[in-house]
């Protein structure tokens, strides 16, 4: 592989954050300790630990956590001897209080996430994180939904606020390799900071898209053991590492240890296989935020509506993260409209 950056590739493992969606935010402290211990032993660079919707996400709207995220973060920091523990923060959900508390527990990196057109709301959070001495990254969600030029505009804002890297985030798993190529290339040509990429596997393209991002100059890549994440999950970390090894790119993470922890530690946690099913495929096809999947399935069951119809409607409406509460109303209205049509 010919890379357009000489900087080392750094992997952030998101199974204990994005994977929280897949387990309905029911991680136990023991599970977090076991996963972090094994990832750390394998040489993982960063391990993200918090509610799936970031710091402060444990609410009725987004889903209540079984264990307070600060307790899980504290446990993760305790187990990590080499890896840096990271968190996600969405302005409007996480506050200054949670970020300061996470930092006091030993968190070293924060990704400040906004919708791809709303980078301006991240300034306060990025500034605070830098003041706290944290590695600070901008995270532009739903990056498939706007042009490369728009992503560059928004990424430049995050860079100007102090972000040390900016991610193009394929929150819906909707991007093709060419979509990734043009967006990462545009970021590389216009930014001075590092570039990252976060994929979802709803159309079975997460590993391929991550490789394209690396080719085009991305040096921060997200992965999730066993694809454990929202929708059909993320780039499967152990698979990505195996492919990079075959391409002659050694990132210092032990492949056998990653395989073992995927099989023996993360495997038993999976509530169901992270295969691509009809509803998660619809997420990518419709371009819908991956964490909407379980909400749409529950609403579909409640109102007798095919979840695919709900997801397609959300795609037509261009719904964004943070609008989970509208899914129930939408399903109720769809049922009402269909009932009226039958009379």
N, C-alpha and C positions, 0 to 999 in steps of 0.2 A: 504494500500500500504506500502510495506517495502522499505524505501529509503536507499541508500548507502551514504548519506551525512546528517549531522546534521545541516548544515547551512540553514538559511531561504531561501525560494524561492522568487526571485525578478522578477517581470513581467515588460517587456518593451513593451509598446503599440506602434505599428508601423503603425496604420492606416493613420497617417498624414505624413508618409514617404513612406513605401511600397505601401500604398493606393494611393499615388500620381500617380503611374503608371496607376491605374484603372480609374482615372479621367483625364488622359492626362495632368497631372500637372497643372490643372486649379483650384486649391483651392483658395478661397477668404480669406481675412483676417477675415471676419465675421465667416466663417465656422470654421477656425482654432480656433478662440477665443471660439466659442460655444462648440466645441469638447473638447478642453483643459479644459475649466471651468468645464464641466461635469465629465470628467475623474478624474480631481483633486479632485472634491467633493466626488467621489466614492472611493478615496483612492489609485489610481494608483501609482505605484512606479516610473516608468520612462515613459516619453512620447517623442517619436522621431519625430522631425519636420525638414524636409528639402526636397529638390527635391528627387524624387524616386531613382536617381542614385547618391545621396549624394551631399555634398557641391560642388557648381560649376557645377552641372549637367545640368543647364538650357542652352542648346545649340541646334543647329539645329540637331545634331546627335542623342541626347537623348530625345529631346522634350523641347520646350520653356515653362517656367512657366508663368502663368497668372500674378502672383505677385512675386516680388523679394523675394527669400527665407529668406533673412535677415530681411525683414519686417515681414514675417510670424513667424520667430523665436522670434523676439522682442515681437510680440503680444502674443505668447505662454508663454514666460517668464513672461510677465505681468499678465497673467491669472493664472499661476501655483503658488499656495500658499504653497503646500506641495510636489508635485511631482517634480522630477528633469527633466529638458528638456535636451534631448539628440539629437545628430546628427550622421550621417554616413559620413565617408570620404573614398573615393577610391583614392589611390595614382595614379597620372596621370590624375585625373579629378579635385579633390579638391586640393588647394594649401595651403601653410603656411598662406597666407593672409586671406583666408576664415575662416580657423580654428581660427586664432587670433581674427577675427571680431566676430565670433560666441561666443567665450569665453567672449569677452568684453560685449556682450549683455546678458550674464548670463547663457549660456549653461554649464551644469555641467558634462556631460558624452559624450564621443565620441567613436564610434566603427570604427576602422580602418579596412577596408575590402579589401581583395585581393583574387585572384583565389587561390584555395587550394594548388597549387604547387608554389606560388609566394610570400610566406611570407617575403622573404628577402627584398622586396621593401617597407615594412611597417616600417622599423627601424626608419627612420627620423621622420615619422609622429607620431609614438608612443612616441618617445623620446620628441618631441616638446609638445605633449599633456600632458605628465607627468610634464614637466617644467612649463606649464601653470597652473598646479594644477588641472587638470581634471581627473575624473575617466576615465580610458583608457582600452579599450577592443579590442582584436583581433577578426576578423570575417572572417573565412575561407569559401569562397563561393564554391558551386558545390562539396560539401564534398562527394557526392555519387560516384564521378568519380574516386576516388583513394582508395587504401587500408587503413585499420586502421593504419598500420605502417607508411604510408606516412603522414597521418594526424597528427600523434603524432610527427613526425620529424618537420613538419612545425609549429605546435602549440608550440613546445619547442623553436623555433626561436622567435616567438612572445612573449612568456613568458620571454625569455632572454633579449628582448628589453625593457621590463617593463610593458607588458600587465598584468592587474590584473585579467583578465578572458579571455578565448578563446572560441569562438563559433564554433561548427560544423554546417554549414549552408546548409540546403537542398534546394538550390536555384531552383531546377527543380521540387521539389515535387516528386522525383523519388525513395525515400528510402522506404523500407519495415520496419516494426518494428524490425526485426532481424538486418537489416543494421544499424539502429540507435543503437541498443543494443551493438553491437560489437565496434562501433566507440566511443560511449560515455564511455564504460567500459575501452577501451584502453587509452583514455584521462585521465580518473580518476586515472588509475594505474600509469601513467607516468608524470603527471603534479602536481605542488604544488598550482597553482592558481585555481580560480573558473572555472567551465565549463558551457558553454551555448549551447542552441539549438534553431535554427530558422527553422520553417517548412513552407512548402507550401502545399496546399490542392489539388493538381492536380489529385491525385488518392484517395481522400477522407480519407487520413491517418494522417492528421496533428495533430488532438487531440490525437489519439492513439500513434503516434510517440512521441509527447511531453510528454505523460505519461511515456512511456518507458525511455525517456531521464531522467526524474525526478527519476524514480526508480534506474537508473544506476549512479546517482550522479550529474546530471546537476542541477544547482541552479539558473541559469539565463535562463529564458524562454521568447520567444517573442509571442505576440498575436496581433490580429487585430480585432476590433469590426466589426461584420457582415462579417468577412473574407475579409475585404476591403484591397486588395493587388494585386500584379501582378499575372497573370494567374488566377487560381481559388481562389486566396487569400491565407491567412495564417491561422494558428491556430485561431479559433474563440474565442476571449478572454472571452466573457461572458459564452460560453459553457465550456471552460476549467475551469473557476472559479467554475461553478456549479458542475462539475465532482470532482474537488478537494474537495469541500465542502462535497460531498457525501462520499468521501474517508476519511473524518475526518481531512483534511489539510486546516487550516484557514490561508490565506495569507493576511488578513486584508483589503480586497477589498470588498465593498458592492455589493452583487449580484443583488439585486433589482435595485439599481441605475445604474449598468452596463446594465441590461436588458432595463431599461427605456431610457437610452441614445442611446442604439443600435437601439431601435424602433423609437424614436422620433427625434433624432438629426442626427445620422449617416444614418439612413434609407433613408431620403429624399435626401441625397447627392449621393447615389448610382446611377451611370449612367445606370446600369443594374444589375440584380441579380447576386451575386457571386456564382452561381451554377457551377457544373462541366459540361462543354459542350465539344463537340467533339474535338475542337482545344486545350482547356486547358488540357483535358485528354491526348492528344497526347504529350504535354509538358512533363508530368510525365513519360509516356510510353517511349518516346525517350530520356529522360534525358537532356532536353534543358532548359536553363536559362529562368525563368518565365517571365521576362520583355521583352522577344522576341515576346510574343504573339501578341500584337497589331501591331508590325512592320511586322510580318509575314502575318497577316490578311490584312493589307493595301497593301503589296506587292502582295499578292494573288489576290486581287481585281484588282489591276493595270494591272497585266499580265495574268489574267485568269488561275491562277494555284491554285489548292487546297492547302490552307494553311497547311494542314496536311503533304502534300508532302514536302513542304518547311521545316517544323519542323523536319521531319524524316531525311532529308538531313543534316540539321544543327546538328542533333544528331550524324549522321555518321561521320561528320567532327569534332566532339567534339568541337564545337564553344563555346566560353566563353564570359562572360560579357565584354562589350567594343567593341564587333565586330558587333554591330547593323548595321553599315553602309554597311556590306557585304550582307545583306539580299536582298536588291534591286538588286544588281548585280547577286546574285544567282538565283532569280526569273526570271530575264531577260534571263539568260543563259538557264534555264530550258525551258522557252518558245521557245527559239531559237532551242534547241535540239529537242523538240517535233515537232516543225514546220518542221525541216529537215527530221524527221522520217516519216512525212506524205507524203513527195514528192517522 
